[in-house]
Amino acid sequence: MHLNDGIPSQIEGIITFLKQLKESCLKLSESFSILKHKSSN
């Protein structure tokens, strides 16, 4: 096993982590806008 073998999988893991982070951020902003909407009414 070479050291280079672990690098692509690490990058893939980071990319998937970033995608999940982005999705959760979008969900958070959605719920925040809903909360603002409810509080303003």
C-alpha positions as CSV (number, residue, x, y, z in Angstrom):
1,M,0.0,0.0,0.0
2,H,1.4,3.4,-1.0
3,L,0.8,6.7,0.7
4,N,-0.8,8.2,-2.4
5,D,-3.6,5.6,-2.2
6,G,-5.1,7.4,0.8
7,I,-5.1,10.9,-0.7
8,P,-8.0,10.5,-3.3
9,S,-10.3,8.9,-0.7
10,Q,-9.4,11.7,1.7
11,I,-10.3,14.3,-0.9
12,E,-13.6,12.5,-1.7
13,G,-14.4,12.5,2.0
14,I,-13.7,16.2,2.3
15,I,-15.8,17.0,-0.7
16,T,-18.8,14.9,0.6
17,F,-18.4,16.6,4.0
18,L,-18.4,20.0,2.3
19,K,-21.6,19.1,0.4
20,Q,-23.3,17.9,3.6
21,L,-22.2,21.1,5.3
22,K,-23.6,23.2,2.5
23,E,-26.9,21.3,2.6
24,S,-27.2,21.7,6.3
25,C,-26.4,25.4,6.0
26,L,-29.2,25.8,3.4
27,K,-31.7,24.0,5.7
28,L,-30.6,26.3,8.6
29,S,-31.1,29.4,6.6
30,E,-34.5,28.1,5.4
31,S,-35.7,27.5,9.0
32,F,-34.3,30.9,10.0
33,S,-36.3,32.7,7.3
34,I,-39.4,30.7,8.4
35,L,-38.8,31.8,12.0
36,K,-38.4,35.4,11.0
37,H,-41.6,35.2,8.9
38,K,-43.5,33.8,11.9
39,S,-42.1,36.4,14.4
40,S,-42.9,39.3,12.0
41,N,-46.5,38.3,11.7
